[in-house]
Amino acid sequence: MKKLAIIGASGHGKVIADIAKKNGYTDIVFLDDNDDIRECGGYSVIGQSSEAGHLDADLIIGIGNADIRKRIQESVPKERLATLIHPSAVLAEDVVLGAGTVVMAGAVINSGARIGSGCIINTCSSVDHDCILGDYVHIAVGSHLCGTVVVGSQTWVGAGAIVSNNISLCPSCMIGTGAVIVKNIDIAGTYTGIPAKRIR
Ligand SMILES: CC(C)(COP(=O)(O)OP(=O)(O)OC[C@H]1O[C@@H](n2cnc3c(N)ncnc32)[C@H](O)[C@@H]1OP(=O)(O)O)[C@@H](O)C(=O)NCCC(=O)NCCS
């Protein structure tokens, strides 16, 4: 029996549970620091995130917020972290995925791409050839990185955003939904619009 504990009983966690099932996990439980949450997607919440290390299970963090995902992931045994890929995702053979990363339905990751640890490559997003993503990056639903894009750790590329080829995004940026990035971003902050500008 393959057991997985998902830390974070959220909507995102529920989607991860479905991917885990498709990856052969037959025993799926949740951990969440909110004691009031008892179940998620039909699976039981059996304790808090601090209990993860004591469970005889693989682990994955089901939390969208990069700071929290990082904090929790760094507190659990690295060798127990799962890497999950939805069967409908298309990955080139040489793609490298870090531990704790989840690739969701319909995502495409092309040749030469290297994805860090604890990343989310969300539904129907794409990461094209030779992109390099740091740890805890989130490529949100339907967003696209053209070829040879570099994304710094903990940066969130919002839903439907597009990052043009050869662009670098520094760590800890928030790219708004639908933004188009055509110039390198060197200062952490929130960027929106076409072409994207820093709003804070
Ligand atoms: C960019 C973002 C982070 C800003 O959130 P926020 O800091 O709470 O900012 P606010 O909602 O207060 O908006 C601030 C201003 O930016 C504008 N704005 C917000 N998001 C925008 C976007 N995506 N494109 C253009 N303008 C945007 C707002 O209209 C507002 O303008 P105003 O001051 O003229 O009224 C957020 O809107 C966003 O796009 N988050 C990404 C969500 C996402 O990708 N989810 C996917 C989950 S898979």
PDBQT file of the ligand as one rigid body, heavy atoms in Angstrom, charges set to zero:
ROOT
HETATM    1  C1  LIG A 301      -1.747  41.139  -8.826  1.00  0.00    +0.000 C 
HETATM    2  C2  LIG A 301      -2.405  40.704  -7.536  1.00  0.00    +0.000 C 
HETATM    3  C3  LIG A 301      -1.415  39.871  -6.712  1.00  0.00    +0.000 C 
HETATM    4  C4  LIG A 301      -2.763  41.980  -6.785  1.00  0.00    +0.000 C 
HETATM    5  O1  LIG A 301      -3.441  41.667  -5.617  1.00  0.00    +0.000 OA
HETATM    6  P1  LIG A 301      -3.537  42.744  -4.449  1.00  0.00    +0.000 P 
HETATM    7  O2  LIG A 301      -2.153  43.051  -3.979  1.00  0.00    +0.000 OA
HETATM    8  O3  LIG A 301      -4.522  42.245  -3.451  1.00  0.00    +0.000 OA
HETATM    9  O4  LIG A 301      -4.024  44.052  -5.186  1.00  0.00    +0.000 OA
HETATM   10  P2  LIG A 301      -5.493  44.621  -5.390  1.00  0.00    +0.000 P 
HETATM   11  O5  LIG A 301      -6.478  43.545  -5.705  1.00  0.00    +0.000 OA
HETATM   12  O6  LIG A 301      -5.761  45.507  -4.216  1.00  0.00    +0.000 OA
HETATM   13  O7  LIG A 301      -5.315  45.512  -6.694  1.00  0.00    +0.000 OA
HETATM   14  C5  LIG A 301      -4.482  46.651  -6.715  1.00  0.00    +0.000 C 
HETATM   15  C6  LIG A 301      -4.723  47.358  -8.048  1.00  0.00    +0.000 C 
HETATM   16  O8  LIG A 301      -4.190  46.544  -9.107  1.00  0.00    +0.000 OA
HETATM   17  C7  LIG A 301      -5.236  46.180 -10.023  1.00  0.00    +0.000 C 
HETATM   18  N1  LIG A 301      -5.013  44.784 -10.395  1.00  0.00    +0.000 N 
HETATM   19  C8  LIG A 301      -5.035  43.714  -9.570  1.00  0.00    +0.000 A 
HETATM   20  N2  LIG A 301      -4.745  42.602 -10.262  1.00  0.00    +0.000 NA
HETATM   21  C9  LIG A 301      -4.567  42.978 -11.540  1.00  0.00    +0.000 A 
HETATM   22  C10 LIG A 301      -4.254  42.264 -12.719  1.00  0.00    +0.000 A 
HETATM   23  N3  LIG A 301      -4.071  40.948 -12.687  1.00  0.00    +0.000 N 
HETATM   24  N4  LIG A 301      -4.107  42.975 -13.867  1.00  0.00    +0.000 NA
HETATM   25  C11 LIG A 301      -4.302  44.314 -13.881  1.00  0.00    +0.000 A 
HETATM   26  N5  LIG A 301      -4.585  45.044 -12.784  1.00  0.00    +0.000 NA
HETATM   27  C12 LIG A 301      -4.724  44.372 -11.634  1.00  0.00    +0.000 A 
HETATM   28  C13 LIG A 301      -6.539  46.362  -9.262  1.00  0.00    +0.000 C 
HETATM   29  O9  LIG A 301      -7.607  46.627 -10.148  1.00  0.00    +0.000 OA
HETATM   30  C14 LIG A 301      -6.183  47.562  -8.394  1.00  0.00    +0.000 C 
HETATM   31  O10 LIG A 301      -6.255  48.730  -9.191  1.00  0.00    +0.000 OA
HETATM   32  P3  LIG A 301      -6.783  50.122  -8.545  1.00  0.00    +0.000 P 
HETATM   33  O11 LIG A 301      -5.801  50.472  -7.461  1.00  0.00    +0.000 OA
HETATM   34  O12 LIG A 301      -6.743  51.052  -9.698  1.00  0.00    +0.000 OA
HETATM   35  O13 LIG A 301      -8.159  49.819  -8.023  1.00  0.00    +0.000 OA
HETATM   36  C15 LIG A 301      -3.683  39.829  -7.780  1.00  0.00    +0.000 C 
HETATM   37  O14 LIG A 301      -4.718  40.614  -8.333  1.00  0.00    +0.000 OA
HETATM   38  C16 LIG A 301      -3.411  38.677  -8.730  1.00  0.00    +0.000 C 
HETATM   39  O15 LIG A 301      -3.451  38.814  -9.961  1.00  0.00    +0.000 OA
HETATM   40  N6  LIG A 301      -3.089  37.510  -8.111  1.00  0.00    +0.000 N 
HETATM   41  C17 LIG A 301      -2.804  36.298  -8.849  1.00  0.00    +0.000 C 
HETATM   42  C18 LIG A 301      -3.907  35.288  -8.571  1.00  0.00    +0.000 C 
HETATM   43  C19 LIG A 301      -3.667  34.021  -9.342  1.00  0.00    +0.000 C 
HETATM   44  O16 LIG A 301      -2.883  33.912 -10.240  1.00  0.00    +0.000 OA
HETATM   45  N7  LIG A 301      -4.372  32.980  -8.950  1.00  0.00    +0.000 N 
HETATM   46  C20 LIG A 301      -4.173  31.696  -9.621  1.00  0.00    +0.000 C 
HETATM   47  C21 LIG A 301      -4.348  30.555  -8.715  1.00  0.00    +0.000 C 
HETATM   48  S1  LIG A 301      -3.958  29.079  -9.608  1.00  0.00    +0.000 SA
ENDROOT
TORSDOF 0
